[in-house]
Amino acid sequence: MFIQYCVMLVVIGAALIALDTTSARPATDVAPWAAIVVVVGIVGLVGPRMIHPRLECSSDANLASTYRTRFFLRIAFGNVPALVAFVASIATGELLLYILGCAFAVVAFVYDAPSRRNLAADQRDLVHAGCDRSLLAALIGGTAGNDE
């Protein structure tokens, strides 16, 4: 699923190139659009950190469910800068706005990816909170004796 979100950024960029939004467009001031993309990009990076849903450790199912919810919330925030930049690129005919929005999205995706490092950090947070469940086992399907 994560890879699909990454591929989506490339597909939208290719669509913008194919549309050739620069042809037959009146000159549009890019600065306000760039400012909007930057502000939305910062919100896309900071927003998920401000809304930090706790991982529920009462069962493997709850742990996996709350992890997925948090993951999709963070990826949704990360997608917004690219989507706003897409609109800005269409409105102005400037592909660089989309590239700017994608830069924010890629940073958010790297920060939120279900990578080994990020899963290990989440596991450490669970251990510090007194949870002895394995996040990875819960995501994969859990172990039979751990869901009491």
HELIX and SHEET records of a PDB file:
HELIX    1   1 PHE A    2  LEU A   19  1                                  18    
HELIX    2   2 VAL A   30  MET A   50  1                                  21    
HELIX    3   3 ASP A   60  THR A   92  1                                  33    
HELIX    4   4 LEU A   95  ASP A  112  1                                  18    
HELIX    5   5 ARG A  116  HIS A  128  1                                  13    
HELIX    6   6 LEU A  135  ILE A  140  1                                   6    
HELIX    7   7 ALA A  144  ASN A  146  5                                   3    
END                                                                             
